[in-house]
């Protein structure tokens, strides 16, 4: 698997489909720097392998070394699908950045 840099202003490297194909999709609890915990839905999810100037803001609860959300300025990137969750946490964070 190769790494690629994410375009759009987020300075990081990711590994595409790092957790496997769509059949390997999963839901896992994530923790945030904001002190909250939510379930993340991972479907063909990439893995963040290197942070440049971006800031880690969430990680897998069971694997704190695995970053699953980053931010830089008014941009947020996630490796999970916040729009599929019942939590509005990520939607509120994004609106607050506008």
C-alpha positions, -999 to +999 in steps of 0.1 A: +000+000+000+013+034-009+010+067+009-003+099-007-005+134+004-040+148+010-048+178-011-070+208-001-047+223+026-043+194+050-006+187+054-004+150+061+002+116+045-025+089+044-026+053+034-057+046+013-081+017+023-057+009+052-083-011+072-093-032+042-121-033+017-157-022+022-166-056+036-141-049+064-160-017+075-164-012+112-176+011+140-153+020+168-152+045+197-131+076+192-118+101+217-112+138+209-090+166+223-123+182+233-129+156+260-157+139+241-161+103+229-182+092+199-185+063+176-168+066+142-180+046+112-151+035+091-158+024+055-127+017+033-110+042+056-076+057+051-050+057+079-032+089+087+005+079+086+022+113+090+012+147+103+028+178+088+015+211+101-019+196+109-030+190+145-044+156+156-079+161+172-092+125+175-079+090+177-093+054+182-100+048+219-084+014+218-054+026+197-045+061+209-016+060+184-040+059+155-052+094+146-086+096+130-093+133+127-071+163+121-074+200+117-055+229+102-070+264+104-106+262+094-102+227+078-111+194+094-103+160+080-116+126+093-109+091+083-144+080+093-178+091+081-193+116+106-224+120+084-234+084+091-233+088+129-262+099+151-238+123+168-237+159+156-204+166+173-184+169+140-210+189+122-210+215+151-172+216+150-172+223+113-199+250+116-179+267+144-149+269+120-169+289+093 
